[in-house]
């Protein structure tokens, strides 16, 4: 897509050679006006001339980024000349040419002054102009999100994960309190350490309930009725784990290990360690016809990885979809949830909300999913790590970090609200 930076002004420090020079040429090719800041004047002017000769627009400014007064003066001159700054590529760097322990003290101080302090000085000088040109301060980012009539502080939610009390005595009680404190929603696993009603009583925040449906309709009715009576705002039906064993459990068993999960589920005398039992292979699409009358709240299907599956879900009255590969545990060679997200979103075509989980670790990961069409992103392992280390405060801290990372990433791409996040901030068509 040519001219993606048309009309924007980009400041490139260290733009006289190497990465800086290449970046300056690329920015100019995409339509940006480029301000080249560097110490070596001859090289800087040469890059300026080359860009202008190729039809771009560039101007060189002699500047040592390790000297804050020079950086501030150069930035003032850029703004005086073109009126704004939209991009800062903080590239300037140096090496003294020595190596430890032969590096001189003077050389080391020079490296630090350019590579570390210079980044700070230039960022400080450019920041007000970035904001004035329409940039976004992370403090002003609004991550609030609405799902099924409920407004949350963030599109980052807690995925259903089993037996959290194995990690810490606080278990799901602490996790729910943490989610409530930061203003998001927890999805409670069907295999939780505490009854759903007790988890619901632990805090005032919203809760969803995840269910593996059984062959017994009356049991399904009893469990779903209990969850809804206790306050579950949605029912999430997981359909992605059809076999009795996880592949890696079987592999470990074959090698002589006996993980708790494999030991609990294994037949008493299996003839073959790779035997797969009947599991939940009875699942058919009309399962949703059976469950729908049992749900007075929205019902979501979790474990969808194809557009075809998404369309079938909608055909059978599902109110939302969770794109998930079961954290990569259902099938080692299955696709990642993120790589199939757009296919599912396109198939849904806005008819129901689309959530996603599996493999998300950072707030910037959530931004990618939101840009590709997800309405919310569910984190499992990250919050469990926090819970396991420090209980409820640890889970809360992880959620705070994830939300801060999301805000910082949104600010970096110029989005002040979740509604402003668009497809054009991510690239997937790599050669």
N, C-alpha and C positions, 0 to 999 in steps of 0.2 A: 504494500500500500504506500505509494509515493506521497510526499508532501504531508505526512502525518504531523509534522511540526511547523506547518506553514503559519507564519505570523508570530511565532514565538522567538524569544531571545534566550540563547544558551550561553552560559559562562563555563569555559573549560580551562581549568588550571593545569599547568604543565602541558599546554596545547602545542608546544613547539616540536614534539617528537613522540615516538612510540605510541602507546595506547591513547594518549591525549590527542596526538595528531590524527590518528585513525578515527577517533570518536568525533573530532571536529569536522572532518570530511563527511562522516555519516550524518551528523546533525544537519550540516549544510545541504546535503543531498535530499534530506527529508523536508527542506524548506525553512529551517531555522536560521536566524541571524546569529552568528557565532562571535563571541568575544573571547579572544585568545589571551590568556594571562601566563606569562613565563618570564624567567630571568634572562635567557639568552636571546638577545634582540634579533640577531641575524637570522637565526633559525625560525623565530616567531614570525618575522616579516615574510620569510620564504613560504611558510604555511599559509599566511594571509593571502599572498599573491596567488598561490596555487588554487586555493578555494575560489577566489574571485574570478580567476581565469576559467574555471570550470562552470561558471554560471551561478555560483553561490555567493554568499555575502558574509565577509569576515573582517574583523578589525583586531589588530594586535595591541596589547597594553603591556608595557614592561613592568613586571611586578615580582617581588620576592615575597611569597606567601608567609614566610616565617616572620615577617615584619608587619604587624597589624596595621600600622599607619599606611604602608604602601597598599595593602589589600583594600582598606577603606577608601583610599583615594582612587584606586582603579575602579572600584565598584561605583563610586560617584560619577566617574567619567563615563562609564558604560551607561548608566541611567540617564545622565545628561545628554548622551548622544542618541539613544534609542527610546528612552522613556520608561523602560520596564525590564525586568528579569523574570523569566519563567522557569529556567532550569539551571541548576548548579551541578557540574560534574567535577567533583573534588578529587582531582587526579594527581596533582603535583606530588612528586616524591623523589627521594635521592638515596644514594648509598655512598659511603665514603670510600669504597674500593678495597678496604681492608677486611680482615676476618679475625675473629676471636682466636687467641688473645692479643693479636697484633693491632687491633683497632685502637686508634688514638682516642683520648678523652674528648679532644676537640671535634674529631670526626663524629663520634657518637652523639655529642650535643647537637651537631649540625643535622644529623639524621632525625633526631627527635624534634627539633625545631621546625623542620619542613614536614615530615611525615605525620607528626602528631599535632603539634601546636598549630601548624599551618591549616590543617583541616578545621580546627576549632575557630581560628580567626576568620577564615573565609566564610564558614557557615554563619557565624555571628554577623558578619558584614552584609551578607546576602539575604538573611532571613526576613527582615522587614519588607524588602522588595518582593520576595516570593509571596508573602501574604498579601501585599498590596496588589499584586497581579492576579489575584484570584486563588492563591494557594490556600491550603487548609491547615489550621493549627490543630494538632491532635486533641487539645483541650476542648475544641469546639465540635468535635465529631460526635454525632448522635447515632448510636448503634441500635436504637429501639426497633423492635420488630413485632408485628402482629401475626398470630397464628390462631385460627379458629376462635376469633373474638377475644383472645387474650393478648395483651401487650406485654412483652418482655423487654428487659433492658438491653438484651443482646440476642443475636441469632445463634449464639453458641449455647447448645443444650447438652445435657448429660445423657449419653447412650445407656441402654440397659446392660448392666454387667452383673454377673451372678455372685452370690455369697460374699458380699463385701465385708462381713464381719470376720472372715478369714484373714483379712488384711489388718484390721484394727477393731477394737471393741465398739467404737462408734458406729461402724458399719453404715448401713443405709440411712440410719437415723441422722448421723452426722453429715452424710452426703446431702440429704434433703435440706437440712438446716443451712448448709453451705450454699446450695443452689438458691434458696430463698433469700439469703443475705445479699447475694449479688444480683438478684432479680431475674433469674432464669428458671428453666423447668427441668426437672429430673424425670426420666422414664424408668420406672421401677421394673426390675427383672422378674419374670415368672419364678425364677429360682433365687429369690432373695433370702437373706438371713433372718428377716423379721416378717411377720404378717403385714400385708399392705395397709391395713387399718392402723396398725401401730406406727408405721412409717408416716402415714398421713397426719397422725396426731403430733408428730415431732416438730412440725413447723406449719405456718399458715400458707406457704407458697403452693403453686399449682403442681400437680402430679399427674403423670400418665402411667398406664399399666401395660406392660408387654406380656403377651400370652403365647405359649405353644399350645395350640388346640389339641385335644385328645380325641379318641374315637367315641367317647361317651358324651353325647349331647347334654345330658343332665349335669354332668360334671362341669362342662364348659359353661352352662347356664349358671350354675351355682357360683363358680369362681368369678365370672364376669359381673354377675349381679353384686357380689360382695365388694369387688373393686369399685364399681360405680356408686354403690351406697356409701362407701368410705370417701368418695370425692374424686375418683379418677376422671379427668376431663377428656381423655381419649383412650381408646383401646388399640394397641399396636400388636398385630398378629404376625409373628415371625414364621416365614415359610421357606427359609433358605437352607435349613439344616435337615436334610432328608434321611441321611444314613445314621446308623447307630454309633459309629465311631468316627473320630477325627483321624485323618490320615497320619498325622504326626504321632498320635497316640499309638496307632497300630505299629508304626515304624519303631517306636521306642520299645514296645512290647516284644517285637520280633528280635530286638537286640538284647533282650534280657531285662529291660526296665519294666516297671509296673506303675505308671502314673496312677494317681487316685481315680481319675475319670475312667481310664481303661479298666482298672481293677473292679470298679463298681459296676460297670456295664458289661463286662466280658461274660460270655457263657461259661458254665462251670468247667467244661472240658472241650474247648474249641479244637476242632481238627486242624484248623488253618488260622494262623494269627492274622491273616488278611481277610478273614471272613467278615462280610458285612451283613448285619441282621436286617430285619424288615424295617426297623426304624419308623419313620413317619412317611414312608413312601405311599401311603394311602391318600395323601393330600391330593385333592382335585379342586378345580376352580369353584365348583359348587359349594365348597367349604364356606365361602363367603355368603352364599345364600342361606346357609344354616346359621351362621353367626350374626348376620345383619339384624334379625329381629331381637337378638339378645343385647344389642348395643343401643342405648339411648343417647350415646355420645358419638362423635366422629370415630370411625374405624379406619386404621391405616394398615397397609401391607408392608412388611419389612423383609428385605431380601431380594428386591427386584434389580436385575442387571441387564435388561433388554427393553427396547421400545415395545416389542410385542407383548412382553409381560406387563408393562405399564398399561397398555391399551386394554388387555384382558381384565386387569384390576378395575379399571374404570367401568368396563362393561358389566362387572359384577358388583357395582355399587360401592367400591372402596372410596373413602373420602380423602385419602392422602397416601403418599408413597414414600418409603424410606429406601433409598438406593444403598445397598449393603452387600458385602461379600463375607459377612460374619467375621470381620477383623482378619480376613485372610486365612481363616482356619477351616472353612468348609471344604475347600479344594485348593491345594497348593498352587495350581496353575490356572486358576480362574482369573478373570480380569479384575483390575482394581476398580473400585467404585467410581473414582474420579474420571477414569477414561471412558466410562459408559454413561456418565451423567448427562451429557448433552443429548445423547440418543433418547434417554428417558424423558428429559425435559421437552424435547421436540414432540415426542409421542403424546405427552400429556397436554401440551398446548394450552397451559394455563387453567385447565379445568379443575385441578386439585393441587394442593401444595405438594412440593417435592422436598424431602429432607434427605440427608446423606450421612453416613458414618463409615468407619473402617479406614484406619491408617492416618488419621489427622493428629498432628502433634503440636502445631503452632497456630497462632492467630492469623498469620499470613496464609496458612493452608486453608483456613476458613474463607478468607477473601477470594482465593482461587475458585472454590466451590460456589460461592455466591455469584461470582462473575460468570460462571458457566451455567447459572440458572437455578441453583438450589435456594430454597426459602429459609433454611436453617441447617446448621451443621452440628452433628452430635459427636462428642468426645467421650471415649471410654477409658483407655489406658492412662491417659495423662492425669485425669482426676483420681483414678485408683492409686497411682503413684503418690500423689499428695496425701490421700487418705492413709495409705499404708505407712508413710513416714511420720506424719504428725496428726493423724485423726482429722476431725472436722476442720481445725484451722488450716491444715495442709491442703485439704480439698478446696477450701475457700480461696487460699492463696493461688492455687493453680488456676482457678477460674478467673481471678483478678488478673493474673499474668496473661492469660489467653485473650481476655477482653482488651487489655492495654495493647497487646501486640496487634490485635485486629484494628484498633483505633489508629495506631501508628502507621500500619500498612495502608489503611484507607486514606489517611492524610497524605501519605507519600504519593498516591496516585490521584489525588485531587478530589476525593469523594467525602463529603461532609455528612451524608446520610446513607443508609443501606440502599435506599431507592435510587441513588445516583450510581451505584456500582453497575458496570456494564461489561459486555463481552469483550470490548476492545482493549481492556487492560491486561488480558492474558493472551499468550500465543501458544498454540498447540501444533501448528503445522511445520514442525522442524524437519529439515531434510534427513 
